Amino acid sequence: MARPRNFDEDSVLDAVADAFWTHGYEGTSTRDLVQYTGLTQPSLYNAFGDKRALFLRALDHYLDHTLRERIQRLESSMTPGRAIAAFFREIVERSVSDEHRRGCMLVNAALGASPEDEAFRERIAAEMALLRAFFERCMKAGIKSGDIERVVPAEAAATNLLALLLGLRVLARVDPKPALLSGAVAPTLAMLKLPPLGLSAGKR
């Protein structure tokens, strides 16, 4: 009979995600994971599997509490155009407030993915596809309702917005100035006839 775990899984995954998010997959050692979680290596690996499996669980946990939560919240509470603008506004605000300049764990994982690990790259690509699908749903719904003016096909707009998001996240890691980040977003929103970013005065 399996022994019950004597730790809170969410808290451990928070700590594991923090370790990988800060140091990257390759840069995170077993010692780092032990230090961040307060658990022994056997306890971690017995509960979650090896380092790769642990990273994927932590990434899934991170996405549940960041991108997936944001998409669900905005899409269910705002008009399509405003949902897209609010999505980017929150990304800019989050990037500016991150004093450690860690960027996005998903984008960092994409940049660090080994060309030889096809399964890992497919997992990252699937998450990117979910982001693009959010943009596409919003564009299609907005065009249909009249909330968004059709400038280009919704599919093309979604791809453009995904590329903007990835570039924004990379830029934020090296130079997270509010004016620079908002300036990177504003032209695309304007080109697609979407609402402006609408940052608060303190974030401009």
PENOR-V55382 format. One record per helix or strand. SS is the DSSP state (a for helix, b for strand). FROM is the first residue (numbers start at 0). TO is the last residue. If there is no record, write none. Layout:
# PENOR-V55382
<<SS/FROM/TO> <SS/FROM/TO>>
This chain:
# PENOR-V55382
<<a/8/22> <a/29/36> <a/40/47> <a/50/64> <a/66/76> <a/79/96> <a/104/111> <a/117/144> <a/153/173> <a/177/190> <a/200/202>>
